[in-house]
Amino acid sequence: MKSEIELKKTEHSSVEIPERILAIWGRSILNSGWTSVPNELLKNQSKLGIGNTELVLLINLISFMHHPDARVYPSISLLCERMNQDRRTIQRNLNKLVEMDILRIKIRSTGKNSKGMTNLYDITPLMLKLINLKIPSLNTPDEKHTCPKCGKIAISREEITKEFGFRTDTNGKMRTQSWCKDCRGRKIADLP
């Protein structure tokens, strides 16, 4: 009995294809490979500010990642041909992805004097952004502070700021005021 994730290989092809993908697309389409795009990228396209052309460009770059340590370096010409876009459009969209901190580009070269061959594209920044969106931010636990005079309680940083305020100690560190603002006001009013 074969499991759903068992990979298929035929005598005509050395491409290993997961059964589920094979059942959906068929061997003739998948023999040249396929690209795995995380659903998180598609679900968060808008949140990340990625336009449609930029997304298709990213998917094309991802298509060159055949293993975790793959070096991705398609030529601009190949990207132009695949996407039916001119060179300037591809370069402009690559630059946008770099500015948005979604992509890093490194110029490959053969030596000190060479001008470089094709660029190396690194989508690690995109991966980190997707991880940060998926994992809830690790908020510091809510703080709690009680006024020793009246017993007023603040249970969040926002409430502490509003009800107690902060002071800077001799070491320059911010500290929560011990007494609430009301009690500090009464203390001053009670002075002779």
Protein Blocks (a to p, Z undefined) as FASTA:
>chain_A
ZZfklccddfkbccdcdfklmmmnopklmmnopcdddfklmmmmmmnopafklmmmmmmm
mmmmmbfklccdddfklmmmmnopafklmmmmmmmmmmnopaccddddfbfklgbjaddd
dfklmmmmmmmmmpccddddddddddfknopacfbfklmmmmnopaddfkopacddfbaf
klmmmmmmmpZZ
